[in-house]
Amino acid sequence: MGWEAKQPGKHRWAQGDRIEMVPSKCKDELILPVIQDYSGKTGTVEKTEKEDRDLAPEGGSKYGAILVRLDSGQMLKIPRGQKKRGSGLYTPKTGKGAMIEVVYAKDPSAVPTIEQLQQAQQYKDKALEDEFRSLRYHSGPAKGVSVNKQGQLYFSMLSQQRSGRYTAVNPVKGTVYYLGLVRSRPSGLDRELENLLR
């Protein structure tokens, strides 16, 4: 599950982060051959060395590899992807805002559109073999708070689990089990949230 996002420190990227590839700014001889045909392409970090020891630094490098799933569905293993400078890997410029995560059950009486059903199925289909993906989980940048015609307060976010598309969270119509900033979840809460996701 995409429970984490980028933070300063040893690891530049974490599972769930969005990445854009800019080969023209890559100065690393190992990374460039991998991303040179994907200029401007975006994807999501599926695994880092934290989830898969096979991605740990090799050959004396202090930078681990990352496994990225492009929005097209293709998987790319980027050596030394955790390198902070000269990698040609950037956070996409779109979707600025506080990075939040939410466990949210939508209004059970709401009828999803065909597009929403397709997005949800695509998200589940992209799961790795041993990975559980819940449709209740969303993470991404918050975009704003609004009031609907019924006077109910809701907010919108760009959900990384729905290919960066808008998702509305209405705590009156649906149920919010958890809402917080990524990487700021209270310790010991992970197991309880995993139960809520199923």
C-alpha positions in Angstrom: 0.0 0.0 0.0 1.2 3.5 -0.8 1.6 4.6 2.8 4.6 6.8 2.5 5.9 9.9 0.6 9.1 11.7 0.0 11.0 13.0 3.0 14.5 14.5 3.6 17.2 12.1 4.7 18.8 8.9 3.5 16.1 7.9 1.1 14.9 10.4 -1.4 11.9 8.4 -2.6 9.4 6.2 -0.8 6.7 3.8 -1.8 3.7 5.7 -3.3 5.7 8.8 -4.4 5.0 10.2 -7.8 7.9 10.7 -10.2 8.5 12.5 -13.4 11.5 11.6 -15.6 13.6 14.4 -17.2 16.5 12.7 -19.0 18.0 16.1 -20.2 18.8 16.8 -16.5 20.3 13.4 -15.7 24.0 13.3 -15.1 24.2 9.7 -13.9 25.6 7.2 -16.4 23.7 4.3 -14.9 20.3 6.1 -14.6 20.3 7.8 -18.0 20.2 4.7 -20.2 17.1 3.5 -18.3 15.1 6.8 -18.5 16.3 8.3 -21.7 13.3 7.1 -23.7 10.8 8.3 -21.1 11.1 12.1 -21.2 8.2 13.7 -19.4 6.7 10.3 -18.4 5.3 10.0 -14.9 4.8 7.0 -12.6 4.6 5.8 -9.0 7.2 4.3 -6.8 6.2 0.7 -6.2 9.1 -0.5 -4.1 12.4 0.8 -2.6 15.0 -1.2 -0.7 12.7 -0.9 2.4 10.2 -3.2 0.7 12.7 -5.3 -1.4 16.3 -5.9 -0.4 17.1 -6.7 -4.0 17.0 -2.9 -4.6 19.7 -2.2 -2.0 22.9 -0.4 -3.1 25.2 -2.4 -5.3 28.9 -2.2 -6.2 29.9 0.2 -3.5 27.1 2.7 -4.4 25.4 4.5 -1.5 22.2 4.9 -3.5 19.6 2.2 -3.7 17.5 1.4 -6.8 13.8 2.1 -7.0 11.0 0.2 -8.8 8.7 2.5 -10.7 5.4 1.7 -12.3 4.7 4.1 -15.2 1.2 5.4 -15.7 1.1 3.2 -18.8 1.6 0.2 -16.5 5.2 -0.6 -17.5 7.6 -1.3 -14.7 11.1 0.3 -14.6 13.9 -0.6 -12.2 16.0 2.5 -11.9 19.5 1.9 -10.5 20.7 4.5 -8.0 17.3 6.0 -8.1 17.6 7.3 -4.6 20.4 9.7 -5.7 19.4 13.3 -4.8 21.3 15.3 -7.4 21.7 14.8 -11.1 19.3 11.8 -11.3 16.8 13.3 -13.7 14.0 12.2 -11.4 11.6 14.9 -10.1 8.3 15.3 -8.3 5.7 16.2 -11.0 4.9 19.9 -11.0 1.2 19.3 -11.1 -0.7 18.6 -8.0 0.9 21.0 -5.5 -0.4 21.0 -2.0 0.0 19.3 1.3 0.5 15.6 0.9 -2.2 13.8 2.8 -3.5 10.3 3.2 -7.1 9.2 4.0 -8.9 6.0 4.7 -12.4 6.8 3.4 -15.5 4.8 2.7 -17.7 6.6 0.2 -21.4 7.1 0.4 -22.8 3.6 -0.1 -25.9 5.0 -1.9 -23.7 6.8 -4.5 -23.6 5.2 -8.0 -20.1 5.3 -9.4 -19.5 6.3 -13.0 -18.1 3.9 -15.5 -14.9 5.9 -15.5 -14.6 5.7 -11.7 -15.1 1.9 -11.9 -12.4 1.6 -14.5 -10.0 3.7 -12.5 -10.6 1.6 -9.4 -10.1 -1.7 -11.3 -6.9 -0.4 -12.9 -5.6 0.5 -9.5 -6.3 -3.0 -8.2 -5.0 -4.7 -11.3 -1.6 -3.0 -10.9 -1.0 -4.6 -7.5 2.1 -6.7 -7.2 1.6 -10.4 -6.7 1.6 -10.4 -2.8 0.2 -6.9 -2.4 -3.3 -6.0 -1.1 -4.8 -2.8 -2.4 -7.8 -1.2 -0.8 -10.2 1.1 -2.6 -10.7 3.0 0.7 -7.1 4.3 0.7 -6.0 7.5 -1.0 -2.9 9.6 -0.8 -1.9 12.7 -2.7 -1.9 16.5 -2.6 -4.9 18.3 -1.0 -6.5 20.8 -3.4 -9.1 22.7 -1.5 -12.2 22.8 0.7 -15.7 23.6 -0.6 -19.4 23.5 0.4 -21.9 21.6 -1.7 -25.5 22.5 -2.4 -26.7 20.8 0.8 -24.3 23.0 2.9 -22.0 20.1 3.5 -18.2 20.7 3.8 -16.0 18.5 1.7 -12.5 18.6 0.3 -10.8 17.5 -2.9 -7.5 15.8 -3.4 -5.5 14.3 -6.4 -5.5 10.6 -5.6 -2.3 8.8 -6.5 -4.3 5.6 -6.4 -6.6 6.9 -9.2 -3.8 8.1 -11.6 -3.7 11.6 -10.1 -7.4 12.3 -10.7 -9.6 14.3 -8.4 -11.3 12.5 -5.5 -13.9 14.3 -3.2 -14.0 13.4 0.5 -17.3 14.2 2.2 -17.4 13.1 5.9 -21.1 13.7 6.0 -22.0 11.3 3.1 -19.2 8.9 3.6 -17.1 7.7 6.6 -13.6 9.0 7.2 -11.6 6.5 9.3 -8.3 8.3 9.1 -7.0 11.6 7.8 -3.5 13.0 8.2 -0.3 14.2 6.6 1.8 11.5 5.0 4.7 10.4 7.2 2.9 11.9 10.2 0.8 8.9 11.3 0.9 8.2 15.0 3.1 5.2 15.9 1.2 2.0 16.5 -1.7 3.0 14.2 -0.6 1.0 11.1 -2.1 -2.3 12.2 -5.5 -0.7 13.1 -5.7 1.1 9.8 -4.8 -2.1 7.9 -7.9 -3.7 9.5 -10.0 -0.8 8.4 -8.8 -1.1 4.8 -10.2 -4.6 4.4 
